[in-house]
Amino acid sequence: MPALQRTNSCTDIGFTLRRQFQKDAFRPHQREIIEAALSGHDVYVQAATSFGKSLCFQLPAVVDQGITIVVSPLLSLMINQVAALRASGVDASSLNGDTPRDEKFRIHRDLETGHPRTRLLYVTPELCSRPEFRERLKLVYTQKELARIAIDEAHCISEWGHDFRKDFKRLSWFRETFPDVPIMCLTATANPQTFLMSPQRGNLHLEIRYTRDEEDNRLSDFLRWIRGVYERRRAEARRAELAQVGERADSVPGIIYTISRDECESLSAALRHEGVGARPFHAKLPKEVKEQTLARWIRNEPGYDIIVATTAFGMGIDKNNVRFVVHWRIPKSFEGYYQEAGRAGRDGNASYCFLYYSREDLERVTRMIRGDSKDGSNQEARLRSLHSLALYCEDTDTCRHAAICKYFGESAVPDCDFACDWHKDPDDLEKRFVRGLATEEWVSTQAMQGTYDGYYDE
């Protein structure tokens, strides 16, 4: 089957950027990536979360003939990106379990023509495994209308990113069935062998806050911090620049990540009880509630300042003024921590990221990984990643930014300019560590120095 006819290389993609996406200029490397995609190459994009990876497949979809299939892991990502594309005049749709029946019928009929009008169709990995959907794509391919496949959050395919769904591992069907259709894979995290751009985000202040079950002070500590931020902003409210950007003095957009849906609900309720505008976001909420919550949070509406979410919320969300990201409990992987923390400060302005760390939580997450994985090699990889994150949390002698860069295979790291708890006050960090953790003999000295097996013995 001959490949789809590619767009002429002389196409003015800068004009499309300005007209369709209302952006004045490309960010570094975006133009090269888009030109490679338009030339029909397979493209792998690994870049920090503020890079603007979505544009790398959205702009080619506008320029090229045919339809681009975007495989996305989260409904919140689809909701946000489809709404933004439609607002820009791009024919985009999503097909998932929450898609209304009439909309599903319309999309199916569009695909069955073999010449779909839709330029970007966002789908779940599960849908890509269904025979009916595959048959419709085969027809589109036969009619030379399948422009490309874009796999967003492509780290989910790898063994260490397997906190998501097994159908990610079945996406090889695209290459086997459509060998001449270009594939673009995009992710913000990668292992040392595939890391392409520096993981350092110098505008993020990174901090670990230590706690334990018997003296769980997370809520009081966070309330003290956020109220302090409110007070400082009120003191600065008379500044002209604050009024110009339309921000409220008592509004600090942020995300708090938790492990469970129940904690999403209880924590957001506790914060609202204390006068903080927080809303839960998780998979079991009705579609209408999720859409409303996401839209109001993006618009910075009163009462929707903070999203309390389970892991992975925020992938592809176009909100660049998130001022803080808090991990209420240790994430399941180093890669997950980096991705989620990186959703703060995409506008380049100073933002705050802290993680509440306890060894009890570490043990709980370890048991979760052991209990929900049947693949032995995958389980070991996930445990190694969690082990590395625990070492990062308990390290009181290293710059946080340098530690992250080292984990992802980059050794040359510039000074973080006091943007981490170690550089800011190493003595205070050591005191907090001793006060928060040292009374617990949870992990042997050898284990914390890197002895993997003993570290996870129950």
N, C-alpha and C positions, 0 to 999 in steps of 0.2 A: 504493500500500500504506500504510494508516494506521500511524502510529508505535506502538511498544510503549507500554503504559499506564505512566505514570511514577508514582513513589512520591509519596504525599501529602507536601506541604511541611512538615507538622507532625511528621514522623518525628523521633524523638529520636536524632539521630546521635551525640550525646554518650554516650548509654546504650550504643549499639552500639560506640563506641570503647572504653568501659570493659569491656563484657562480652566482646566478640569479640576485641579486640586488646590487652587488658590495659594500656591506656594511660590515664593520669589526665586528660590535657588535650591539646588540639590545639596544634600549633606555630603561630606567626604565619602567617596566610593559608591554612592548611589548611582551616579550616571554610568559608571563602568559596568555595574551589575545589570542595570536595565538594558544597556546596549548589548551585553552578552546574551541576555534572555531574548531580546528581539532578533538576534542573529541565529537563534535556534539551538543554543548550547544548553546542556544541563548545567545548573548553577547550584552551588552550596553556599549559603550565606550564614556566617556566624558573626554576630556583632552584639555589642552591649544593648541593653533593653531600651536605651534612648535613641538608638540609631535610626529608626524608621524603616524597619524591614518590610512592613506591609506594602509600602509604595513600590518596592522592587518587583512585586507581581501585579499590583493593581494598575500601575501605569502601562505596562506592556499589554494588559488585558484590554485597556481602552484603545490602544493603538492597533493591536493585531486583529486580524480576522478570526472569528471563531470564539469559542467559549473557554474560559479558564476554570478548572475545577480546583477549589481550595479545600483541602482537608484540614479541619480544625478540631481540637479536642474539647472545646468548651462553648456552651450556648451563649454565655455572656460575651465572648469574643465575637461570635457571629452577629449577635444583636447590635453591638456597637459598630462593627465595621460595615455591615449592610446598611444601617441607618445613615452612616456618614457618606457612603458611596451614593446612595439614593439622593441625599441632600446635594451632592455635587453633580447630579444629573447622569449618573452611571447606572445602567440596568443591572442591578445585583439582587440576588435572592439567597435564601438559606433553606436547606431541606434537612429537617431533623424531627425528633419525636414531638416537639412543641409546635411545629408548623401547622397552621389551620388546614382543615381538609380541603377547602376550596383552593387555597394557595398550593397545596401539594398537587392537586389535579391540574392546575394551570402549569406548574413547572414540569410535570410529567408529559403533558401534551406538547409543551415547548421542546423538550428533548426528543420526543417521538417523531417530530417533523424531520429530524436529522440536520436542521438548520436553525438552531436555537437563537432567539433574539437576546437571551440573557448573556451578558459578558462575563460575569463572575458568579459562580454558584458555590456557596459554602456548604459543605457536607460533613457529616461525622465519619470517623473511621469505620463504625459499625455498618453504616449505609453502604460503604464501598465494598463490603463483603457480601452483599445481597445480590442474588442472581438477576433480579428484575432490573436493578439499577445498572448492573454491569452490561446487560443487554442493550439498554438505552444508550449507554456510552459507546458501545460498539457501533451502533448505527450512526451516531454523531461522528465517530472516527472514520467510518466508511465514506461519509459525505465530506471528509476533509475539513471538518469544523471544530475539531478538538485541538485547541491552541497549545495548552500546556496543563500540567498538573503541578500545583503548589502545595507542599506539605508544610504547614506551619507548626511550630513547636516540634521540630523533627527529632529532638533529643528523646522524645517518647518512644521512638523506634528502638533505641539502643537498650542494652541490658540494664545499665545503671539508671535509666530514666523510666523504668517500667512501673512507675506508680500509677500509670494510666491504664488504658485498656488493651487487651490482647490483640484487637483488630489492627492496631498500629503495625504489628509484625506481619500482617497479611497484605500490606500495601505494595509488596513486590509484584503483585498482579498487574499493576499499571505498566511496569517496565516489560514484563513478559508479554502482555497483550498489545501494547502500543509502543513498540521499540523505537519508533522515530519521533515520538511526541516528547518534547523536552520536559524535564522535571526540575523543579526548583525546591530545594529543602532549606528551611530557615529555622534558626534557633539562636537563643542568647547564651547557651552553655554548650560546652564541648569538652572532650578529654584533651590531654596535652598534645596528642598527635594531630588533632584537627583544629586547634584554636588558631584563629586567623587574625584577630584584632585584640588589642589590650583589654583585659577585663577591668582595669582600674577606672573607678568613678570618683574622681577627686572631690566632687561637690557633696558627697555623702559622708556624714559623720557616722562612724560605725562604733557600736558599743555593746558589750555584754553586761547584763544585769543578773546577779546571782540570787537564787532563792532556793527554798526547800519546802517540802510539804508541811512540816511542823510550824513554819513561820512564813506562810505564803502571803507575801505583801504585794503581789502584782497590782491588784486593783488600786490600793491606796497610793502606791508608788506612781502608777500611771496618772491617776487623778491629780496628784501633786505636780507632776510634770506638765500636763496639758493645761492646768489652771495657771501655772507660771507662764506658759506661752501666751495664754489669753491676756494676762496682765501686761506682758511686754508689748503685745500688739495694740492693746488699748492705749498704752503710753505713746505709741508711735502713730496712732490713728490720724493725728493731725497732719502727718506728712503728706505732701501732695501725691507722691508716687503710689501710696496705698489706695487713695481714692481713685486714681487713674485706672488701676487695674480692676477696680470694682470688687475688691475683697472686703469682707466684713472683719472687724477686729476680733470678733468672737468665733470666727470660722477658720479652722486649720484643716484642710482636706487631708485625709490619711486612710491607711488600711491597717487593720489588726488581723493577723492570721492566727487561727486556732486549728486544733486537730479534729474536733468533732462538731457535728451540726448542733447538738444540744448546747455546747459551750458557745457557739455563735449566738444562739437565742438568749441564753442566760446572761452572757457578758454584755451584749448590746442592750438588754433590758436594764442591767445594773448601771450602765453608763447613762442611759436616758433618765433613770431615777436620780442620778447625780447632776442632771442638767446638761449632759453632753449629748449632742445630736449624733447618735450611732444607730445603724440599721444592720440587721443580719442579711447575709447572702450565702445561700447554699443550694444544693441540687434539689432538695425536697420542697422548696418554696414554689407556689404557683407561678406560672410563666408571667402573668400580668404583674405580680408583685415584684419579680426580678427585673422586669423591663422598667417599671416605674422607679424602683430603687436606683437602678443603674443610671437612668436618665437624670434623676434629680441630684444624684451625687456628682455626676459630670457637670451639671449646671451650677453646682455649689449652692443649692437651695438650703434655706434654714431647716435644721433638723436632720439633714443628710450630709453631715460633715465627714463622718467616719463610717467606713464599711467594715463590719466584722465578718470575716469570711473563712471558709475552709481553704486549704492549700490550692494553689493554681489559679485562684481568681486574679484577674488583671491581665491575663495574656491578651495582647493585642488591643487593650483598652486605650483609646485615644484621650488621655487626660495627663497633661504634662506638668500640672502644678501640685502633684501629691507631695506634701511637705514632710510626711513621715510614714514609715512602715515599721510596725511592731510585730515581732513574733512572740505570741503569748506562751508558746511552748516550742521546743526544739523541732525543726522540720525533719523530714525523713531522710534528707540527703543534703550534701554540700551544694550540689547543683541547684536543688530547689530553693535553698536559702539565698544563693546568689541571684537567681532569677527574681524571686519575690522582693528582696531588698532593693533590687535595681529598678523597681517600679516607682521609686521615689525620685523626685528631682529631675525628671526628664527635660525640664526647661533649662537645666544647667545651673539653677540657683541652689543655694545651700539647703540641704534636707537632712533629716535625722532618721537613723535606722538602729533600733536596739532589739536585742533578743533576750527574753527571760529564760535563763538556763538553770535547770536543776538536774541532779543525777537521778532523782526519781523519775522525771520525765524521760530521761535518756533510757532508763530501763524499760519504761512503758513502750516507747517507740521501738526499741529493740524487739520486744515481744510481739508487737504488731507486725513488724517485718517478717519475723520468723513464722508468724501464724498465717499471713495472707499470701505467702509465696510458696508454690510447689516446685518451682524451678531452682534446683540447687545452685547452679552457677550464678543465676541472676540474684538469688538471695545473698550469696556471698559478696557480690559486687555492691549491692545496696547496703549491706552491713559495713563494708569497707568505707563507703562514702559517709555513712553516719558516724563511723569511728573518726574519720578525718574532721568532721564538723565538731565532734566532741573535743578533740584535741585543740581545735581552733578556739573553742569557747573557753577552755581551761588554760590557754596560753596567756601568761601575764608578762612576757618578755619580748613580744614582737609586734610590730605595726600590723594592724588588721588588714590594711590594703595590701601590704607586702605578703601577708599570709595567703590571701585570696589569689593574688597573682602567682605565687609559688605553686599553689594547688593546681592551677590551670596551666602550669608549665612555663610561666614567664618569670625569669630571674631578675632582670634589670628593672627595678621599680623606683621612680622618683619619690622624694620625700612627700608625705601626704599632707604636709602643712597643718599639722595638729588636727587632722580630720578623723581621729580615732581615739578611743579611750586611753590607749597606751601612750601615744604621743602627747596627748593633752595633760595626763597626770599619771605617770607609771606608779607612783607611790600609792595614790588613791586606788588605782586598779588592784594592786596587790592587797591592800587592806580590805577592799570589798570582796575579793576572792576568798581571803582567809575567813572573814566574818560570815560569808554566805555559804561556803562549802567545806572548809577544812575540818569542821567538827564531825563530818560524815566520812567514815572509812568505807566508801562505796566501791572504790576501784583501787586495785593495788598499784603501787608505785611503778612496777614494771609494766603494767598494762597501759598506764597513762603515758609511758615513754614509747609506746608503740607495739607492745606485744598483743597482737590481734586476738588470738584464741582465748587467752585468759580474760580479756576485756569483756567478752560477751558470755562467759559462763554464768548460768543462772544459779 
